[in-house]
Amino acid sequence: VKEISTPEDVPAGFPFNLQVTGLTQASTQLTWEPPLVAERNGKIVHYVVVYRDINSQQNSTNRTSDTHMTILGLNPDTTYDIRVQAYTSKGGGPLSPSIQSRTMSNGRTTAGTFVYTHS
């Protein structure tokens, strides 16, 4: 019996089912599924989440070995474009389709609430 191992390569597929599972004013919680087994081309060692304010050209990235992440330090009431990419020891595969997530506003309203008490 001969065991043939194929050399690792970058993933051919992207992580799927990327979704937002929680939001605050300054953070977004995300989960996703690994690429399909046939498209992994080896062991997935980590993921990179790529995100940006939709009004900016500047991408930010965060790295994790999990299939979930909380992005911190975001601006309130801002829409972010988010994608995720799987990596083997050989490098990164394709980016997932993007999703958009809007952080919560800071809750300030222009009208105040007044409570009057009569004595």
N, C-alpha and C positions, 0 to 999 in steps of 0.2 A: 504494500500500500504506500503510495507516494502522496505526501501532502504538498499541495501547491498553494503558496500564499501569494496573492497579488499585491504588488506594492501599493501603499496608500497614495491617494491623490486628493486634490481639493474636492469638497463636496460638489456634486453636480446639481443638487437641488437646494432650495431655500427652506428655512423653517416656515411652518405654516400655522394657520389658526392664531395669528397674532391678535391679541385683544387686550383692551384696558379692563382691569378688574377693580380699580380703585382710583380715586382722585382727591386731592386737596388743593389748596391755593398754590402750593409750591412743589407738588409731587404728582407723579402718575405711576400707578402700579400696572405692570404688564405680565402676561403669560403667553407662551407659545408652545408649539410641538416641534420636536426635532424633524429634520428632513426625513423623507421616506427612506427606509433601510436600503433600498436599491440605489438610492442617490447619495448615500453618505460617503462612499469610497474610503472607508476607514472609520476610526473612532473619533467622534466629535469631542474635541478637547475644551472648547469654549465657544461662546457666542459674543458677538459685538452688536450692541444696540446703537443705531445711528439715528440721531434726532436733531431737529432744528425748528426754531420758531418759523412759521410759514412766511413771515415777512422778512426773513433773513436768508442770506446765502450761506451762512456759517453753520457747518455741521458740528455737532458734539458727539462723542462716542463714550460708551461705557461697556466694560467687559465683564462677563460672568460665566461660570461653569454650570449654572442652573438654567432651567427653562422658565425662569421668572425673574423680574427685576423691579425695583422701585427707583425711578429717576427722581433725584432730589434737586433742589435749588432752581426750580422753574419760576417763571413770572406768573402772577395771578391773571386770570381772565385772558389767557393767551392760547392760541391754537398751535399745537406742535405736530409736525409730520414725523412719523416714527417708522423705522424699518429694522429688521434684524438679519444677521448673517451668521452662518455656522462655519466653524473652523476645524480642520483636522491638523495634524502636525505639519502638513504640506502647505497650509494656507487657507484662505477664505473662499467660500463658495459664493453663489449669487445672492444679492440682497432680496429679501422678501418684498412683496408688494407693500406699499405704505398704508398705514392707517393714520387717522388724525384724532388727536385728543385735545380737548380744551380744558385747561385748569379752571378751578372754581374762582369766582371773583372774591375779593377780600371782604365782601359783605357790607361795605359802606354804601349807604344810600343817601341821596341828596335830602330826602325828607326825614326829619327826626321824629321820634315817637315821644309824645309828652303825656304824662299822667298827671291829671289835676286831682287834687284832693280837696274836698270842702270841709272846713272846720265849723 
